[in-house]
Amino acid sequence: MSSKKFEIIEVSGLRFHAYHGCMAEETKIGGEYRIDVRLEVDMIASGKSDFLSDTIDYCAVHKIVAEEMAIPSKLIEHVGRRIAESLKNGLPLAKTVKIKLTKFSPPIDGDCESVAVIMRA
């Protein structure tokens, strides 16, 4: 029995200003976020055909992430889960989805550049 290995498409550094957080200030002034997407895809067809329809459209990835980032949530875990599942459901050629959602300058007691969650679907 052979296990199929898929190729990888990465869409990295998607940046958004969004309104996620538990503190009232975060929902009013917002904050800066970065999303990195990693998709496992069978690229045999696209490698042969050279047709966009045979692969993942990067614009579709951005659109799905942007739609989910526009919905305020208290927890980045909640946003991350929505993004991962929406990508998996919206991109039928993606065999697996992995995202990293980074929140810059989180409001914690101390010096912290960022916090992040990694989600898979």
Residue frames relative to the residue before (quaternion, step in Angstrom):
aa qw qx qy qz dx dy dz
M 1.0000 0.0000 0.0000 0.0000 0.00 0.00 0.00
S 0.1813 -0.7964 0.5687 0.0972 3.59 -0.67 1.06
S 0.2956 -0.7364 0.5758 0.1967 3.54 -1.04 0.74
K 0.4300 -0.7132 0.5026 0.2318 3.54 -0.84 1.07
K 0.1672 -0.7595 0.6204 0.1012 3.54 -0.92 0.92
F 0.2359 -0.7883 0.5587 0.1036 3.52 -0.87 0.99
E 0.4829 -0.6318 0.5190 0.3134 3.52 -1.26 0.47
I 0.4286 -0.7104 0.5151 0.2151 3.54 -1.32 0.35
I 0.0884 -0.7200 0.6841 0.0766 3.51 -1.20 0.78
E 0.0733 -0.7841 0.6156 0.0296 3.57 -0.89 0.97
V 0.0783 -0.7301 0.6774 0.0440 3.50 -1.09 0.87
S 0.0219 -0.8605 0.5047 -0.0665 3.54 -0.13 1.33
G 0.8305 0.2940 -0.1966 0.4303 3.49 -1.25 0.59
L 0.2692 0.7303 -0.5737 0.2549 3.58 1.01 0.72
R 0.1133 -0.8267 0.5508 0.0194 3.59 -0.62 1.12
F 0.0054 -0.7958 0.6034 -0.0505 3.51 -1.05 0.92
H 0.2679 -0.6559 0.6697 0.2227 3.49 -1.34 0.47
A 0.1023 0.8159 -0.5545 0.1280 3.59 -0.55 1.15
Y 0.4565 -0.7162 0.4923 0.1905 3.52 -1.35 0.37
H 0.2908 0.7510 -0.5291 0.2672 3.56 0.68 1.14
G 0.4940 0.6597 -0.4869 0.2893 3.56 -1.09 0.67
C 0.5315 -0.6413 0.4698 0.2925 3.51 -1.31 0.43
M 0.6620 0.4974 -0.3052 0.4704 3.57 1.17 -0.50
A 0.5957 -0.6058 0.3983 0.3457 3.57 -1.03 0.85
E 0.6251 0.5571 -0.3414 0.4270 3.60 1.00 -0.79
E 0.6397 0.5443 -0.3292 0.4315 3.59 1.02 -0.78
T 0.6885 0.4684 -0.2866 0.4737 3.57 1.06 -0.68
K 0.6711 0.4794 -0.2957 0.4821 3.59 1.27 -0.28
I 0.7988 0.2791 -0.1469 0.5123 3.59 0.77 -1.02
G 0.3686 -0.7627 0.4618 0.2632 3.57 1.22 -0.41
G 0.2191 -0.7629 0.5942 0.1301 3.50 -1.36 -0.10
E 0.5486 -0.6182 0.4693 0.3110 3.51 -1.38 0.16
Y 0.0588 -0.7996 0.5969 -0.0320 3.55 -0.98 0.98
R 0.1372 -0.7475 0.6434 0.0920 3.51 -1.32 0.53
I 0.0881 -0.7767 0.6221 0.0444 3.55 -1.04 0.83
D 0.1185 -0.7530 0.6459 0.0420 3.51 -1.00 1.01
V 0.1424 -0.8044 0.5760 0.0299 3.57 -0.80 1.06
R 0.0497 -0.7687 0.6377 0.0074 3.55 -1.02 0.90
L 0.0547 -0.8126 0.5795 -0.0299 3.56 -0.66 1.16
E 0.2491 -0.7183 0.6248 0.1778 3.56 -1.00 0.82
V 0.0177 0.8169 -0.5653 0.1135 3.53 -0.67 1.21
D 0.3888 -0.6554 0.5876 0.2720 3.55 -1.15 0.66
M 0.0850 -0.8436 0.5303 0.0021 3.58 -0.33 1.25
I 0.3082 0.7616 -0.5211 0.2311 3.59 1.13 0.39
A 0.6829 0.4898 -0.2996 0.4517 3.61 0.81 -0.97
S 0.7033 0.4580 -0.2854 0.4627 3.61 0.81 -0.95
G 0.6169 0.5527 -0.3413 0.4443 3.56 1.11 -0.63
K 0.7026 0.4311 -0.2544 0.5057 3.55 1.17 -0.58
S 0.7621 0.4385 -0.2152 0.4249 3.58 0.84 -0.99
D 0.2232 -0.7810 0.5357 0.2307 3.58 1.03 -0.84
F 0.4964 0.6345 -0.4302 0.4074 3.60 1.20 0.65
L 0.5178 -0.6469 0.4725 0.3003 3.56 -0.95 0.92
S 0.6272 0.5674 -0.3352 0.4151 3.59 1.04 -0.71
D 0.6712 0.4938 -0.2931 0.4687 3.60 1.24 -0.31
T 0.7453 0.3202 -0.2058 0.5473 3.58 1.24 0.16
I 0.6442 -0.4842 0.4104 0.4268 3.56 -1.32 -0.29
D 0.3157 -0.7282 0.5814 0.1789 3.56 -0.86 1.01
Y 0.4268 -0.7286 0.4746 0.2483 3.61 -0.56 1.12
C 0.6045 0.5551 -0.3529 0.4495 3.58 1.12 -0.63
A 0.6262 0.5252 -0.3321 0.4709 3.60 1.07 -0.70
V 0.6086 0.5387 -0.3458 0.4690 3.59 1.05 -0.75
H 0.6729 0.4946 -0.2950 0.4643 3.58 0.82 -0.99
K 0.6551 0.5240 -0.3203 0.4400 3.60 0.89 -0.90
I 0.6613 0.5010 -0.3083 0.4655 3.61 0.89 -0.90
V 0.6647 0.4892 -0.3083 0.4731 3.60 0.88 -0.91
A 0.6562 0.5214 -0.3153 0.4451 3.61 0.89 -0.91
E 0.6384 0.5297 -0.3291 0.4512 3.60 0.97 -0.81
E 0.6978 0.4578 -0.2753 0.4771 3.59 0.92 -0.86
M 0.6429 0.5208 -0.3288 0.4553 3.60 1.02 -0.73
A 0.6299 0.5550 -0.3282 0.4330 3.60 1.16 -0.53
I 0.6372 0.4919 -0.3237 0.4971 3.61 1.26 -0.25
P 0.3577 -0.7616 0.4932 0.2209 3.63 -0.40 1.16
S 0.0117 -0.7663 0.6423 -0.0115 3.54 -1.15 0.80
K 0.5336 -0.6084 0.4732 0.3481 3.56 -1.19 0.44
L 0.8064 0.2511 -0.0973 0.5264 3.57 0.91 -0.94
I 0.4639 -0.6591 0.5057 0.3076 3.58 -1.02 0.76
E 0.5329 0.6040 -0.4083 0.4294 3.58 1.21 -0.35
H 0.6517 0.5148 -0.3010 0.4686 3.57 1.02 -0.84
V 0.6569 0.4934 -0.3021 0.4836 3.58 0.93 -0.90
G 0.6606 0.5307 -0.3034 0.4357 3.58 0.90 -0.94
R 0.6501 0.5047 -0.3149 0.4727 3.57 0.97 -0.85
R 0.6451 0.5167 -0.3219 0.4619 3.59 0.94 -0.84
I 0.6563 0.5110 -0.3161 0.4564 3.59 0.91 -0.91
A 0.6744 0.5035 -0.3048 0.4459 3.60 0.79 -1.00
E 0.7002 0.4627 -0.2767 0.4681 3.58 0.85 -0.92
S 0.6443 0.5145 -0.3290 0.4603 3.61 1.00 -0.74
L 0.6297 0.5136 -0.3333 0.4781 3.59 1.04 -0.72
K 0.6595 0.5100 -0.3086 0.4579 3.58 0.89 -0.93
N 0.7118 0.4504 -0.2566 0.4739 3.58 0.92 -0.91
G 0.7371 0.4526 -0.2307 0.4457 3.58 1.02 -0.76
L 0.7361 0.3273 -0.1954 0.5594 3.57 1.26 -0.31
P 0.2055 -0.8429 0.4816 0.1240 3.60 0.24 1.22
L 0.6346 0.5296 -0.3471 0.4430 3.63 1.13 -0.42
A 0.5744 0.5778 -0.3846 0.4338 3.62 1.24 -0.27
K 0.2933 -0.7676 0.5484 0.1550 3.56 -0.62 1.15
T 0.7723 -0.0231 0.0084 0.6347 3.57 1.09 -0.75
V 0.2024 -0.7555 0.6155 0.0965 3.53 -1.25 0.61
K 0.0201 0.7540 -0.6564 0.0135 3.54 -1.09 0.82
I 0.0171 -0.7986 0.6017 -0.0007 3.57 -0.84 0.95
K 0.1666 -0.7224 0.6574 0.1351 3.50 -1.30 0.50
L 0.1066 -0.7850 0.6100 0.0131 3.54 -0.72 1.16
T 0.0884 -0.8100 0.5796 -0.0078 3.56 -0.57 1.22
K 0.1646 -0.7551 0.6302 0.0748 3.53 -0.98 0.98
F 0.2640 -0.7878 0.5413 0.1291 3.56 -0.66 1.14
S 0.8590 0.0990 -0.1051 0.4912 3.55 -1.21 0.71
P 0.0659 0.8196 -0.5659 0.0604 3.59 0.66 1.03
P 0.4816 -0.6837 0.4643 0.2917 3.61 -1.04 0.73
I 0.2631 0.7446 -0.5685 0.2307 3.57 0.15 1.30
D 0.5647 -0.5898 0.4531 0.3577 3.56 -1.27 0.34
G 0.7195 0.3504 -0.2828 0.5287 3.55 0.12 1.30
D 0.6012 -0.5600 0.4372 0.3657 3.50 -1.36 0.19
C 0.1782 0.7744 -0.5816 0.1739 3.58 -0.56 1.17
E 0.3844 -0.7408 0.5093 0.2100 3.55 -0.69 1.10
S 0.7996 -0.1640 0.1612 0.5547 3.58 0.84 -0.96
V 0.1821 -0.7042 0.6641 0.1727 3.49 -1.45 0.18
A 0.0781 -0.8162 0.5721 0.0220 3.58 -1.10 0.56
V 0.1667 -0.7286 0.6490 0.1420 3.50 -1.36 0.39
I 0.1963 -0.7439 0.6265 0.1249 3.54 -1.18 0.64
M 0.0544 -0.8092 0.5841 -0.0318 3.55 -0.75 1.14
R 0.1613 -0.7770 0.6027 0.0831 3.56 -1.17 0.66
A 0.0088 0.7719 -0.6356 -0.0114 3.54 -1.19 0.57
